[in-house]
Amino acid sequence: MDRGGPTVDLRKRFGKLVAAHRKRRGMTQSQLAEAAELSPTMIVRIENGSSGARFPSIERIAQALEVDPAELFSPGSNQRRRTNAVMQDIQTQLASVSDRELFWVRDLLAVALANKG
C-alpha cells in the first residue's frame, strides 16, 4: 500500500474535520473518545491522520459530534447547511470593504480563532 497517496490524504482530511467538529462542540479529545467509546490515543491518531477509522468507529464519532458521518469527509457539506442570516450579514458587510481592509479582517479573524482554541 502506498503510504503517501490518496488514502493518507483522506485520513488527514478526515482527521482535520473530526478535530474541527470536536473543537466547535467544545469537546476535548478525551471527552470525544469517551462519547464515541474509543481510546483517547485512537482519537489523537485519527485527528493527526496517522490512523484511519473503520465504519463503526466513524459512525460513533459522528454520533458523539452530532453530525452526519458525511460531514467528516467533506468540509463543504456542513458549510452549505450553515449558511444562515449571520453568515449572510457578514458577507454583506465584507462586500463593502476595500481589499486592504479585507486582508486586515482575515488576519484579525485568524488571531481571534487561534486564541480561541
BELGIPE-V629524 format. One record per pair of residues at least 24 apart in sequence whose ideal C-beta (glycine too) atoms are under 7 Angstrom apart, sorted by the first residue. I is the first residue (numbers start at 1). J is the second residue. D is the distance in whole Angstrom. If there is no record, write none. Layout:
i | j | d
I | J | D
I | J | D
//
This chain:
i | j | d
8 | 49 | 7
11 | 49 | 5
11 | 52 | 5
12 | 49 | 3
14 | 72 | 6
14 | 73 | 6
15 | 46 | 5
15 | 47 | 4
15 | 48 | 6
15 | 49 | 4
17 | 72 | 5
17 | 73 | 7
17 | 75 | 6
18 | 46 | 6
18 | 47 | 6
18 | 61 | 6
18 | 72 | 6
19 | 47 | 4
21 | 65 | 4
21 | 67 | 6
22 | 65 | 6
23 | 117 | 5
25 | 65 | 6
32 | 64 | 6
35 | 64 | 4
36 | 60 | 4
36 | 61 | 5
36 | 64 | 4
//
